[in-house]
Amino acid sequence: MKYIKNSKYGMEMVQVAILVAIAIGLGMLFRERIGDFITATFDRLMTSEF
């Protein structure tokens, strides 16, 4: 039973590692667009009057 428990934990760690790798890859792929979006959003927030 102990082996099965460790196996599930290992699979969860692999899944997390894959999701992190995908997130980093997408971030690198769309880095410029994300930066432009953030800059534009903060510019609009700074120029708006609440």
Phi and psi in degrees as a GROMACS rama.xvg file:
@    title "Ramachandran Plot"
@    xaxis  label "Phi"
@    yaxis  label "Psi"
@TYPE xy
-62.6574  -36.6024  LYS-2
-63.7077  -40.711  TYR-3
-65.3607  -40.7038  ILE-4
-63.2246  -45.194  LYS-5
-66.3673  -34.187  ASN-6
-64.782  -42.5007  SER-7
-63.7787  -40.9072  LYS-8
-63.6445  -41.1773  TYR-9
-63.2022  -40.1523  GLY-10
-66.389  -37.7149  MET-11
-63.4813  -40.1002  GLU-12
-65.2481  -38.5675  MET-13
-64.8882  -42.5098  VAL-14
-62.8767  -42.2797  GLN-15
-64.168  -42.5444  VAL-16
-62.4918  -40.6845  ALA-17
-65.1464  -43.4704  ILE-18
-63.674  -39.7578  LEU-19
-65.0298  -42.4118  VAL-20
-62.5592  -40.6122  ALA-21
-64.6754  -43.3087  ILE-22
-62.791  -42.828  ALA-23
-65.6457  -41.8209  ILE-24
-61.6981  -44.6616  GLY-25
-65.3108  -38.134  LEU-26
-62.3026  -40.9561  GLY-27
-70.2194  -36.7772  MET-28
-67.0405  -41.7637  LEU-29
-108.212  26.2623  PHE-30
-56.0788  -45.7871  ARG-31
-67.1427  -43.61  GLU-32
-63.7459  -41.2271  ARG-33
-63.785  -43.2559  ILE-34
-62.5196  -43.1734  GLY-35
-62.7615  -41.5953  ASP-36
-62.9373  -45.0056  PHE-37
-65.5577  -43.0009  ILE-38
-62.2153  -45.5761  THR-39
-64.3766  -40.0909  ALA-40
-63.6506  -46.1521  THR-41
-68.7401  -33.9994  PHE-42
-62.6719  -42.9371  ASP-43
-65.4486  -37.8276  ARG-44
-66.7313  -38.7878  LEU-45
-72.0626  -31.8489  MET-46
-88.3306  -15.3192  THR-47
-79.2699  154.464  SER-48
-109.177  117.931  GLU-49
